[in-house]
């Protein structure tokens, strides 16, 4: 009953936030230098996807992806990278699927990829760090962050049992088990199967995309990679929101601690402590506004309602609206903190002026008494 892959690959993505922004023109010049270890692949150019600032695509070369012995150990893969202008580097390992492999036989690999994969994460981070160093001056405010995002796409161009319709794949292949990495001998519940398969899309009878929170199955006889590209971008969007959520949470706690530490009005004014805090919060608000604008304008889908529906499904599946609301809520908190700091500065200034006026009045009284 199962289907067998004649031509396909597993796309293993690891994404890292390395800078606030990247000057892609400068980055392209750097990687095009004769001493560069990276090869330019050009920009994403699918007709339905419009990137105002297309990510920089780079070929890294052949790599070994570390996998456990029960999965035949390390596997050869073709590595590449996408560099996004909003500071994200995506490392892709393309693992070929051996011709004749049944989709069901890929479930143990899916289970391994969905578990914590420190070896793969570390290898991909080394690739991203090396690329970030090579891009050097093109990075705006580079930073190191321990977070990352992962995603996996089982990409099938052709089955052995051609022709195969999308309905046949859903009926004959263990799609829910593949996307969940579920190897238990106990069958999945009907509700869980329905939840996984609820997010499936087809344009023609023989193509299919089933999107889950951390993996997807894409059957595309044309070989066009629009769907994996969109899923990679959505994952990059999620990573950026997670980074700023963590950044804002950390900065808000730091600013609250500084405010609670207090100090005398005179010290706060003389040391310009309030002014420094206001500058810091204003800079964070500006940085956040720029990030949201970059993300909103990073990709547009032109004249393809099928891809638009698919992308919006991925957005919901990845819970991007919830993450964005979390970031916006902290942005509002930061704006309130900025007003609080300004109010505290005004209060301190008023208290200091009142103290000066009282001191002057006392001086005048004491001077008058001394003269009398």
C-alpha positions as a Markdown table, in Angstrom:
| # | Residue | x | y | z |
|---|---|---|---|---|
| 1 | Unk | 0.0 | 0.0 | 0.0 |
| 2 | Unk | 2.9 | 2.4 | 0.7 |
| 3 | Unk | 4.4 | 4.6 | -2.0 |
| 4 | Unk | 8.1 | 4.5 | -2.9 |
| 5 | Unk | 10.2 | 7.6 | -3.8 |
| 6 | Unk | 12.0 | 7.6 | -7.2 |
| 7 | Unk | 13.4 | 11.1 | -6.9 |
| 8 | Unk | 13.4 | 13.1 | -3.7 |
| 9 | Unk | 15.4 | 14.6 | -0.8 |
| 10 | Unk | 15.0 | 15.5 | 2.9 |
| 11 | Unk | 15.6 | 19.3 | 3.4 |
| 12 | Unk | 17.1 | 19.8 | 6.9 |
| 13 | Unk | 17.0 | 23.5 | 7.9 |
| 14 | Unk | 18.8 | 25.2 | 10.8 |
| 15 | Unk | 18.3 | 28.9 | 11.2 |
| 16 | Unk | 20.2 | 31.4 | 13.3 |
| 17 | Unk | 19.9 | 35.1 | 14.1 |
| 18 | Unk | 23.4 | 36.6 | 13.7 |
| 19 | Unk | 22.8 | 40.4 | 13.3 |
| 20 | Unk | 20.2 | 43.2 | 13.4 |
| 21 | Unk | 20.4 | 43.5 | 9.7 |
| 22 | Unk | 22.6 | 42.6 | 6.7 |
| 23 | Unk | 23.7 | 44.8 | 3.8 |
| 24 | Unk | 23.1 | 42.2 | 1.1 |
| 25 | Unk | 24.9 | 44.2 | -1.6 |
| 26 | Unk | 28.0 | 44.4 | 0.6 |
| 27 | Unk | 27.6 | 40.7 | 1.5 |
| 28 | Unk | 27.5 | 39.7 | -2.1 |
| 29 | Unk | 30.7 | 41.5 | -2.9 |
| 30 | Unk | 32.4 | 39.8 | 0.1 |
| 31 | Unk | 31.4 | 36.3 | -0.9 |
| 32 | Unk | 32.3 | 37.0 | -4.6 |
| 33 | Unk | 35.9 | 37.8 | -3.6 |
| 34 | Unk | 38.5 | 35.3 | -4.9 |
| 35 | Unk | 39.4 | 34.2 | -1.4 |
| 36 | Unk | 35.9 | 33.4 | -0.4 |
| 37 | Unk | 35.0 | 29.7 | 0.4 |
| 38 | Unk | 31.4 | 30.3 | -0.6 |
| 39 | Unk | 29.9 | 30.3 | -4.1 |
| 40 | Unk | 27.0 | 32.5 | -5.1 |
| 41 | Unk | 24.0 | 30.7 | -6.4 |
| 42 | Unk | 21.9 | 33.8 | -7.4 |
| 43 | Unk | 18.7 | 35.0 | -5.9 |
| 44 | Unk | 15.3 | 33.4 | -5.5 |
| 45 | Unk | 13.5 | 34.1 | -8.7 |
| 46 | Unk | 10.3 | 32.0 | -8.8 |
| 47 | Unk | 7.7 | 34.0 | -10.6 |
| 48 | Unk | 5.1 | 33.8 | -7.8 |
| 49 | Unk | 7.5 | 35.0 | -5.1 |
| 50 | Unk | 8.6 | 38.6 | -5.0 |
| 51 | Unk | 11.5 | 39.4 | -2.6 |
| 52 | Unk | 12.2 | 43.2 | -2.6 |
| 53 | Unk | 15.5 | 42.3 | -1.1 |
| 54 | Unk | 16.1 | 38.7 | -2.1 |
| 55 | Unk | 18.1 | 36.5 | 0.3 |
| 56 | Unk | 21.6 | 35.8 | -0.7 |
| 57 | Unk | 21.9 | 32.2 | -1.8 |
| 58 | Unk | 25.3 | 30.5 | -1.2 |
| 59 | Unk | 26.6 | 27.1 | -2.0 |
| 60 | Unk | 28.7 | 25.6 | 0.9 |
| 61 | Unk | 29.5 | 22.2 | -0.6 |
| 62 | Unk | 29.3 | 18.6 | 0.5 |
| 63 | Unk | 28.9 | 17.9 | 4.2 |
| 64 | Unk | 28.3 | 14.9 | 6.5 |
| 65 | Unk | 25.2 | 15.2 | 8.6 |
| 66 | Unk | 25.7 | 13.3 | 11.9 |
| 67 | Unk | 23.0 | 10.7 | 12.4 |
| 68 | Unk | 22.9 | 7.7 | 14.8 |
| 69 | Unk | 24.2 | 4.3 | 13.8 |
| 70 | Unk | 20.7 | 2.8 | 13.6 |
| 71 | Unk | 20.0 | 5.2 | 10.7 |
| 72 | Unk | 23.2 | 4.2 | 8.9 |
| 73 | Unk | 25.3 | 6.9 | 10.7 |
| 74 | Unk | 26.6 | 10.1 | 9.1 |
| 75 | Unk | 25.0 | 10.8 | 5.7 |
| 76 | Unk | 26.4 | 12.8 | 2.8 |
| 77 | Unk | 24.4 | 16.0 | 2.1 |
| 78 | Unk | 24.7 | 19.1 | -0.1 |
| 79 | Unk | 24.9 | 22.2 | 2.1 |
| 80 | Unk | 23.8 | 25.7 | 1.2 |
| 81 | Unk | 22.8 | 28.9 | 2.9 |
| 82 | Unk | 20.4 | 31.7 | 2.6 |
| 83 | Unk | 21.3 | 35.1 | 4.1 |
| 84 | Unk | 18.2 | 37.3 | 4.8 |
| 85 | Unk | 18.5 | 41.1 | 5.1 |
| 86 | Unk | 16.9 | 41.0 | 8.6 |
| 87 | Unk | 19.9 | 39.2 | 10.0 |
| 88 | Unk | 19.0 | 35.6 | 9.7 |
| 89 | Unk | 21.3 | 32.9 | 8.2 |
| 90 | Unk | 19.5 | 29.7 | 7.1 |
| 91 | Unk | 21.7 | 26.6 | 6.7 |
| 92 | Unk | 20.2 | 23.8 | 4.5 |
| 93 | Unk | 21.4 | 20.2 | 4.4 |
| 94 | Unk | 19.9 | 18.4 | 1.4 |
| 95 | Unk | 19.8 | 14.6 | 2.1 |
| 96 | Unk | 19.1 | 12.6 | -1.0 |
| 97 | Unk | 16.4 | 9.9 | -0.6 |
| 98 | Unk | 17.6 | 6.6 | -2.1 |
| 99 | Unk | 15.5 | 5.5 | -5.1 |
| 100 | Unk | 12.9 | 3.0 | -4.1 |
| 101 | Unk | 12.7 | 4.1 | -0.4 |
| 102 | Unk | 9.1 | 3.8 | 0.9 |
| 103 | Unk | 7.7 | 6.9 | 2.6 |
| 104 | Unk | 7.1 | 4.7 | 5.7 |
| 105 | Unk | 10.8 | 3.8 | 5.9 |
| 106 | Unk | 11.5 | 7.6 | 6.4 |
| 107 | Unk | 9.5 | 7.7 | 9.7 |
| 108 | Unk | 12.5 | 6.7 | 11.9 |
| 109 | Unk | 14.6 | 9.5 | 10.3 |
| 110 | Unk | 11.7 | 11.9 | 10.9 |
| 111 | Unk | 11.6 | 10.8 | 14.5 |
| 112 | Unk | 15.4 | 11.5 | 14.9 |
| 113 | Unk | 15.1 | 14.9 | 13.3 |
| 114 | Unk | 12.2 | 15.9 | 15.5 |
| 115 | Unk | 14.1 | 15.0 | 18.6 |
| 116 | Unk | 16.8 | 17.3 | 20.0 |
| 117 | Unk | 19.7 | 17.1 | 17.5 |
| 118 | Unk | 22.7 | 18.7 | 19.3 |
| 119 | Unk | 25.2 | 17.3 | 16.8 |
| 120 | Unk | 23.4 | 18.7 | 13.7 |
| 121 | Unk | 22.6 | 22.0 | 15.5 |
| 122 | Unk | 26.3 | 22.4 | 16.4 |
| 123 | Unk | 27.5 | 21.6 | 12.9 |
| 124 | Unk | 25.0 | 24.0 | 11.4 |
| 125 | Unk | 25.9 | 26.7 | 13.9 |
| 126 | Unk | 29.6 | 26.4 | 13.0 |
| 127 | Unk | 28.6 | 26.9 | 9.3 |
| 128 | Unk | 26.6 | 30.0 | 10.2 |
| 129 | Unk | 29.3 | 31.4 | 12.4 |
| 130 | Unk | 31.9 | 30.9 | 9.7 |
| 131 | Unk | 29.6 | 32.6 | 7.2 |
| 132 | Unk | 28.9 | 35.5 | 9.6 |
| 133 | Unk | 32.7 | 36.0 | 10.0 |
| 134 | Unk | 33.1 | 36.0 | 6.2 |
| 135 | Unk | 30.3 | 38.6 | 5.8 |
| 136 | Unk | 32.0 | 40.7 | 8.5 |
| 137 | Unk | 31.5 | 44.4 | 7.6 |
| 138 | Unk | 28.1 | 43.7 | 5.9 |
| 139 | Unk | 26.5 | 42.8 | 9.2 |
| 140 | Unk | 24.9 | 45.6 | 11.1 |
| 141 | Unk | 25.2 | 45.2 | 14.9 |
| 142 | Unk | 26.2 | 41.5 | 14.9 |
| 143 | Unk | 25.3 | 39.5 | 17.9 |
| 144 | Unk | 25.4 | 36.0 | 19.3 |
| 145 | Unk | 22.2 | 34.3 | 20.4 |
| 146 | Unk | 21.9 | 30.7 | 21.6 |
| 147 | Unk | 18.4 | 30.3 | 20.0 |
| 148 | Unk | 17.7 | 28.6 | 16.7 |
| 149 | Unk | 14.9 | 27.3 | 14.6 |
| 150 | Unk | 14.7 | 24.0 | 12.8 |
| 151 | Unk | 12.4 | 22.7 | 10.0 |
| 152 | Unk | 12.4 | 19.6 | 7.8 |
| 153 | Unk | 10.8 | 19.1 | 4.4 |
| 154 | Unk | 10.3 | 15.7 | 2.7 |
| 155 | Unk | 10.5 | 16.8 | -0.9 |
| 156 | Unk | 9.3 | 14.3 | -3.5 |
| 157 | Unk | 9.6 | 15.0 | -7.2 |
| 158 | Unk | 8.6 | 11.5 | -8.4 |
| 159 | Unk | 7.3 | 8.2 | -7.1 |
| 160 | Unk | 8.1 | 4.8 | -8.4 |
| 161 | Unk | 4.4 | 4.1 | -8.8 |
| 162 | Unk | 3.7 | 6.9 | -11.3 |
| 163 | Unk | 1.2 | 8.3 | -11.9 |
| 164 | Unk | 0.3 | 9.2 | -8.3 |
| 165 | Unk | -2.4 | 11.7 | -7.4 |
| 166 | Unk | -2.4 | 13.7 | -4.2 |
| 167 | Unk | -5.5 | 11.7 | -3.0 |
| 168 | Unk | -3.4 | 8.5 | -3.4 |
| 169 | Unk | -0.6 | 9.9 | -1.2 |
| 170 | Unk | -3.0 | 10.9 | 1.5 |
| 171 | Unk | -4.8 | 7.5 | 1.4 |
| 172 | Unk | -1.8 | 5.1 | 1.0 |
| 173 | Unk | 1.2 | 6.8 | 2.7 |
| 174 | Unk | 1.7 | 7.2 | 6.5 |
| 175 | Unk | 1.8 | 11.0 | 6.2 |
| 176 | Unk | 0.7 | 11.8 | 9.8 |
| 177 | Unk | 3.3 | 9.4 | 11.2 |
| 178 | Unk | 6.0 | 10.9 | 8.9 |
| 179 | Unk | 5.3 | 14.5 | 9.9 |
| 180 | Unk | 5.0 | 13.6 | 13.6 |
| 181 | Unk | 8.0 | 11.2 | 13.6 |
| 182 | Unk | 5.8 | 8.7 | 15.3 |
| 183 | Unk | 7.2 | 5.1 | 15.3 |
| 184 | Unk | 4.9 | 3.7 | 18.0 |
| 185 | Unk | 3.2 | 0.4 | 17.1 |
| 186 | Unk | 0.0 | 1.9 | 18.5 |
| 187 | Unk | -1.9 | 3.7 | 15.7 |
| 188 | Unk | -2.4 | 7.4 | 15.9 |
| 189 | Unk | -5.9 | 8.6 | 17.0 |
| 190 | Unk | -8.3 | 9.7 | 14.4 |
| 191 | Unk | -8.3 | 13.2 | 15.8 |
| 192 | Unk | -4.5 | 13.5 | 15.6 |
| 193 | Unk | -4.5 | 12.2 | 12.0 |
| 194 | Unk | -7.2 | 14.7 | 11.1 |
| 195 | Unk | -5.3 | 17.6 | 12.7 |
| 196 | Unk | -2.2 | 16.8 | 10.7 |
| 197 | Unk | -4.0 | 16.3 | 7.4 |
| 198 | Unk | -6.2 | 19.3 | 7.8 |
| 199 | Unk | -3.4 | 21.5 | 6.5 |
| 200 | Unk | -2.9 | 19.9 | 3.1 |
| 201 | Unk | -3.0 | 21.7 | -0.3 |
| 202 | Unk | -3.0 | 20.7 | -3.9 |
| 203 | Unk | -3.1 | 22.8 | -7.0 |
| 204 | Unk | -3.0 | 20.0 | -9.6 |
| 205 | Unk | -4.0 | 16.5 | -9.0 |
| 206 | Unk | -0.5 | 15.3 | -8.8 |
| 207 | Unk | 1.0 | 17.8 | -6.4 |
| 208 | Unk | 0.6 | 18.0 | -2.6 |
| 209 | Unk | 1.8 | 20.0 | 0.4 |
| 210 | Unk | 1.0 | 18.9 | 3.9 |
| 211 | Unk | 2.3 | 21.4 | 6.5 |
| 212 | Unk | 2.9 | 20.7 | 10.1 |
| 213 | Unk | 4.5 | 22.8 | 12.9 |
| 214 | Unk | 8.0 | 21.4 | 12.4 |
| 215 | Unk | 8.0 | 19.5 | 9.2 |
| 216 | Unk | 6.2 | 19.2 | 5.8 |
| 217 | Unk | 5.7 | 16.7 | 3.0 |
| 218 | Unk | 5.9 | 18.3 | -0.4 |
| 219 | Unk | 5.2 | 16.4 | -3.6 |
| 220 | Unk | 6.1 | 18.5 | -6.6 |
| 221 | Unk | 6.6 | 16.7 | -10.0 |
| 222 | Unk | 7.8 | 20.0 | -11.6 |
| 223 | Unk | 10.6 | 20.2 | -9.1 |
| 224 | Unk | 9.8 | 23.9 | -8.4 |
| 225 | Unk | 10.8 | 24.7 | -4.8 |
| 226 | Unk | 8.4 | 27.6 | -4.1 |
| 227 | Unk | 6.8 | 25.8 | -1.2 |
| 228 | Unk | 10.0 | 24.9 | 0.6 |
| 229 | Unk | 11.2 | 28.5 | 0.0 |
| 230 | Unk | 8.0 | 29.9 | 1.6 |
| 231 | Unk | 8.3 | 27.5 | 4.6 |
| 232 | Unk | 11.9 | 28.5 | 5.1 |
| 233 | Unk | 10.9 | 32.2 | 5.1 |
| 234 | Unk | 8.1 | 31.5 | 7.5 |
| 235 | Unk | 10.6 | 29.8 | 9.8 |
| 236 | Unk | 13.0 | 32.7 | 9.5 |
| 237 | Unk | 10.1 | 35.0 | 10.4 |
| 238 | Unk | 9.4 | 32.9 | 13.5 |
| 239 | Unk | 13.0 | 33.0 | 14.5 |
| 240 | Unk | 13.2 | 36.7 | 14.3 |
| 241 | Unk | 10.1 | 37.2 | 16.4 |
| 242 | Unk | 11.5 | 34.8 | 19.0 |
| 243 | Unk | 14.8 | 36.7 | 19.1 |
| 244 | Unk | 13.1 | 40.0 | 19.7 |
| 245 | Unk | 10.7 | 38.5 | 22.2 |
| 246 | Unk | 13.7 | 37.3 | 24.2 |
| 247 | Unk | 15.6 | 40.6 | 23.7 |
| 248 | Unk | 12.7 | 42.7 | 24.9 |
| 249 | Unk | 12.0 | 40.5 | 27.9 |
| 250 | Unk | 15.7 | 40.8 | 28.9 |
| 251 | Unk | 15.9 | 44.5 | 28.3 |
| 252 | Unk | 12.7 | 45.3 | 30.1 |
| 253 | Unk | 13.9 | 43.4 | 33.2 |
| 254 | Unk | 17.2 | 45.3 | 33.1 |
| 255 | Unk | 15.5 | 48.7 | 32.8 |
| 256 | Unk | 13.0 | 47.8 | 35.6 |
| 257 | Unk | 15.9 | 46.8 | 37.8 |
| 258 | Unk | 17.7 | 50.2 | 37.1 |
| 259 | Unk | 14.5 | 52.1 | 37.9 |
| 260 | Unk | 13.9 | 50.2 | 41.1 |
| 261 | Unk | 17.5 | 50.8 | 42.1 |
| 262 | Unk | 16.5 | 54.4 | 42.3 |
| 263 | Unk | 18.9 | 57.0 | 43.7 |
| 264 | Unk | 18.5 | 60.6 | 44.8 |
| 265 | Unk | 17.0 | 63.1 | 42.3 |
| 266 | Unk | 20.3 | 65.1 | 42.3 |
| 267 | Unk | 22.4 | 62.0 | 41.4 |
| 268 | Unk | 19.9 | 61.0 | 38.7 |
| 269 | Unk | 20.0 | 64.4 | 37.1 |
| 270 | Unk | 23.7 | 65.0 | 37.5 |
| 271 | Unk | 24.7 | 61.6 | 36.1 |
| 272 | Unk | 22.1 | 61.9 | 33.3 |
| 273 | Unk | 20.9 | 58.4 | 34.3 |
| 274 | Unk | 17.3 | 59.1 | 33.2 |
| 275 | Unk | 18.4 | 60.5 | 29.9 |
| 276 | Unk | 20.5 | 57.4 | 29.2 |
| 277 | Unk | 17.6 | 55.1 | 30.0 |
| 278 | Unk | 15.4 | 57.1 | 27.7 |
| 279 | Unk | 17.9 | 56.9 | 24.9 |
| 280 | Unk | 18.1 | 53.1 | 25.4 |
| 281 | Unk | 14.4 | 52.5 | 25.4 |
| 282 | Unk | 13.9 | 54.8 | 22.4 |
| 283 | Unk | 16.6 | 52.9 | 20.5 |
| 284 | Unk | 14.9 | 49.6 | 21.2 |
| 285 | Unk | 11.5 | 51.0 | 20.1 |
| 286 | Unk | 13.1 | 52.2 | 16.8 |
| 287 | Unk | 14.9 | 48.9 | 16.3 |
| 288 | Unk | 11.7 | 46.9 | 16.8 |
| 289 | Unk | 9.7 | 49.1 | 14.4 |
| 290 | Unk | 12.4 | 48.6 | 11.8 |
| 291 | Unk | 12.3 | 44.8 | 12.3 |
| 292 | Unk | 8.5 | 44.6 | 12.0 |
| 293 | Unk | 8.7 | 46.7 | 8.8 |
| 294 | Unk | 11.4 | 44.5 | 7.3 |
| 295 | Unk | 9.5 | 41.3 | 8.0 |
| 296 | Unk | 6.2 | 42.7 | 6.6 |
| 297 | Unk | 7.9 | 43.7 | 3.4 |
| 298 | Unk | 10.3 | 40.8 | 3.0 |
| 299 | Unk | 8.2 | 38.7 | 0.7 |
| 300 | Unk | 5.1 | 39.2 | -1.4 |
| 301 | Unk | 3.2 | 36.5 | -3.3 |
| 302 | Unk | 2.3 | 37.8 | -6.8 |
| 303 | Unk | -0.8 | 36.5 | -8.5 |
| 304 | Unk | -0.8 | 33.1 | -6.9 |
| 305 | Unk | -3.7 | 32.6 | -4.5 |
| 306 | Unk | -2.7 | 28.9 | -4.0 |
| 307 | Unk | 0.7 | 29.9 | -2.6 |
| 308 | Unk | -0.9 | 32.7 | -0.6 |
| 309 | Unk | -3.4 | 30.2 | 1.0 |
| 310 | Unk | -0.5 | 27.8 | 1.7 |
| 311 | Unk | 1.6 | 30.5 | 3.2 |
| 312 | Unk | -1.2 | 31.8 | 5.5 |
| 313 | Unk | -1.7 | 28.2 | 6.7 |
| 314 | Unk | 2.0 | 28.0 | 7.6 |
| 315 | Unk | 1.7 | 31.3 | 9.4 |
| 316 | Unk | -1.1 | 29.9 | 11.5 |
| 317 | Unk | 0.6 | 26.6 | 12.0 |
| 318 | Unk | 3.7 | 28.2 | 13.2 |
| 319 | Unk | 1.7 | 30.5 | 15.6 |
| 320 | Unk | 3.3 | 33.6 | 14.1 |
| 321 | Unk | 0.3 | 35.9 | 15.1 |
| 322 | Unk | 0.7 | 34.8 | 18.7 |
| 323 | Unk | 4.5 | 35.5 | 18.7 |
| 324 | Unk | 4.0 | 38.8 | 17.0 |
| 325 | Unk | 1.3 | 39.8 | 19.5 |
| 326 | Unk | 3.8 | 38.9 | 22.3 |
| 327 | Unk | 6.4 | 41.2 | 20.7 |
| 328 | Unk | 3.9 | 44.0 | 20.2 |
| 329 | Unk | 2.7 | 43.7 | 23.8 |
| 330 | Unk | 6.3 | 44.1 | 25.0 |
| 331 | Unk | 6.7 | 47.0 | 22.6 |
| 332 | Unk | 3.7 | 48.7 | 24.3 |
| 333 | Unk | 5.3 | 48.0 | 27.7 |
| 334 | Unk | 8.5 | 49.5 | 26.5 |
| 335 | Unk | 6.7 | 52.6 | 25.4 |
| 336 | Unk | 5.1 | 52.9 | 28.8 |
| 337 | Unk | 8.4 | 52.4 | 30.5 |
| 338 | Unk | 9.8 | 55.2 | 28.3 |
| 339 | Unk | 7.0 | 57.5 | 29.5 |
| 340 | Unk | 7.6 | 56.4 | 33.1 |
| 341 | Unk | 11.3 | 57.3 | 32.8 |
| 342 | Unk | 10.4 | 60.7 | 31.3 |
| 343 | Unk | 7.9 | 61.2 | 34.2 |
| 344 | Unk | 10.5 | 60.2 | 36.8 |
| 345 | Unk | 13.0 | 62.6 | 35.2 |
| 346 | Unk | 10.5 | 65.4 | 35.3 |
| 347 | Unk | 9.6 | 64.6 | 39.0 |
| 348 | Unk | 13.3 | 64.5 | 39.9 |
| 349 | Unk | 13.9 | 67.8 | 38.2 |
| 350 | Unk | 10.9 | 69.4 | 39.9 |
| 351 | Unk | 12.0 | 68.2 | 43.3 |
| 352 | Unk | 15.5 | 69.5 | 42.8 |
| 353 | Unk | 14.2 | 72.9 | 41.7 |
| 354 | Unk | 12.0 | 73.0 | 44.7 |
| 355 | Unk | 14.9 | 72.2 | 47.0 |
| 356 | Unk | 17.0 | 74.9 | 45.4 |
| 357 | Unk | 14.2 | 77.5 | 45.8 |
| 358 | Unk | 13.7 | 76.5 | 49.4 |
| 359 | Unk | 17.4 | 76.8 | 50.0 |
| 360 | Unk | 17.5 | 80.2 | 48.4 |
| 361 | Unk | 14.6 | 81.4 | 50.5 |
| 362 | Unk | 16.3 | 80.1 | 53.7 |
| 363 | Unk | 19.5 | 81.8 | 52.6 |
| 364 | Unk | 17.7 | 85.1 | 52.2 |
| 365 | Unk | 16.1 | 84.7 | 55.6 |
| 366 | Unk | 19.3 | 83.9 | 57.3 |
| 367 | Unk | 21.1 | 86.8 | 55.5 |
| 368 | Unk | 18.4 | 89.2 | 56.6 |
| 369 | Unk | 18.6 | 88.0 | 60.2 |
| 370 | Unk | 22.4 | 88.3 | 60.1 |
| 371 | Unk | 22.1 | 91.9 | 58.9 |
| 372 | Unk | 19.6 | 92.7 | 61.6 |
